[in-house]
């Protein structure tokens, strides 16, 4: 049963690409015949228990998919508005992208001073930002920009409706925040 669960786990992790029988055999350190048998057993187990997912084989590639009879529910889920709020980090990254687009992950990280991978992934998943091209630089980093979904989410007709950024702080502004001990030293 443990190997059967292992097959299920690796197929789940493979996502929509699935895995070839040979790859499954390599990962499980077994023969292709045993890997195929395990996949057939997993297919039967999912069928017997009436699971919401099924195991399909196409051209020697195994893939977990949802059952066709649940398509109406999946369609409603995809069309449902996102209810959960964005984290402070995601909002910060979204603000940077909206004002500085097109912008690379490295440029966002430099502005924030921390890595932004997770926030970027969240924003892409929620379709608030997307890849808009590649920068003509070594490594051809991905450029990010906002989407129409971003405009709808924030009730904007265009990016021109974004509020203006405040002017950068001046030396005088910074001195207003100096601690009393710093003032005494000047």
N, C-alpha and C positions, 0 to 999 in steps of 0.2 A: 504493500500500500504506500510505503514511503516513496518508492520510485515513481509510482503513479502520480503522487502529489508533486514530486519534483518535475515531472513532465508538464503538469498543469502550471506550475510556477514559472518555468522557463518559457512556455508558450505565452503566458500572460505578459511576461516581461518583454517578449519580442514584439508585442504590439501588432499593428496591422501588417507588418512584413512577414510574420510567421517564421518558421524554421524548417529547413529541409531535413529529411529523415537522417541523413548522414551527419548533419550538425547536432541533432538531438543525440545520436549515438556517441558522438565525440564528447559532448558535454556530460553525458551520463556514464561515459567510459564503458560502453557495451557495444554489441554488434548492431548493425543496421536492422537485422531481423528482429532482435529484441526491442529496439526502439520502435519499429513499426507495430509490433505486438502491443507494446505499452500504449501507443497512441490509439490503437483500435480499442483497447480496454477502456481508456479514458473516454473515448467517444461513447461507448456503451454505458458507462457509469453516468455520464451527463444526461444521456437519453433516458435511462431508467428513472433517474430522480426528477426528471422534468425540469432541469435547470434552465435558466434564462439564457444560457450560452450553449453553444455547440462547437464541436471540433470538426473542421472541414479539412479535406486533403485536396489540393489542386496541384497537379504537376509535381508530385513528391514533396510538396511544401504543406506543412500543417499549420493551421491558424484557428485561434479561438474567435468566434463571431457571435453576435447576438442572434437569437432566433427570429425569423421573419415575422412571426405572429406578434412580436412585441414592438414592431416598427412604429405603430401609432403613439406609443408611450415615449419612445425615443425622440420622435418628431416633436412632441409637446415639450419634452425636456429641452431640446435644442432651441425651441422658440421662446421658452420662458425667460423673462427678464432676470438678470442676475441680482440676487437679493443681498448677498454678502458684501460688506464694505471692503474697501481697499486698505491695506496697511499704510502706515505713515511712510514707510520706505517706498512702497509702490506709488503713492501719491507724489512723493518727491521726484521719483524717476519720471513719472508721467508729466509733471510740470516742466522738467528739464527738456524732455523730448518735445513737448508741445511748443516751447519757446525757441529751442535751438535746432530743430529739425532741418535737414537730415543730420543725424548724429550717431556716432559709433558707441559701442559699449565702453570702450576705453576712455572716450571723452566724457561719458556720463560718470564713470568711476572717478575720473580726475576731478570733476566738479564736486562730487559728493564726498570724496576721500575714502570711500569704501566700495567693495564690490557690489555690483547691481544685478548679477546673473538671475537670482531668484525673482526679484521684482520685475525684471524684463520678461522672464518666462510667464509670470502671472499676467502681465499686461498683454502679452501676445496671445495667451490662452483666452483672455477675456475679449480679445479682438479690439482693444483700445489703441494698440500700436501694431505696426507690422514692419516687415523688412521692405524697404523702398529702393534698395539697390546695394551697390558695393562701392566703397571708397577706392579711388585710384591711388593706392598706397601699398607698400609691402604687406603681403598676407591678404589683401583685398578685404578688409573688415566690412562687416554688414552695417549698413546705414538703417536707422530706424526713423519712422515718422508716425504721425497719428492717422487714424482711420475715420471713415464716415461714422462708424459706431461711436467713436470718441465724441464727435460733434453732436450726435443724437443724445448720448448719455449726459452731456453737459448743457444741452439745449442751445447749441451754437449753430448759426447758419454757415459760418466760415471761421477760419482761424483769425481773421481780421477782428472778430468780436472778442478775442481774448483781452482781458484787462491789461493795460500797459504795466510793464515792470517798473518798480520804483527805481530811482536813480541810484547808482552805486554810492556807498558811504564815502564821505570825505574825511580828511584827517581831523577836521573839527568835530564831525559826528563821532568818530572813534574816541576822541578825547573826552567826550561827554560820558563815556562808559568807563573811564579810567578809575581805578580804585583810589581811595584817599591816599594810600601809601605811595602810589605812583605819582600823584599830583605833588606830593611833598618833595619828591626827588627832583622834579623839574625845576 
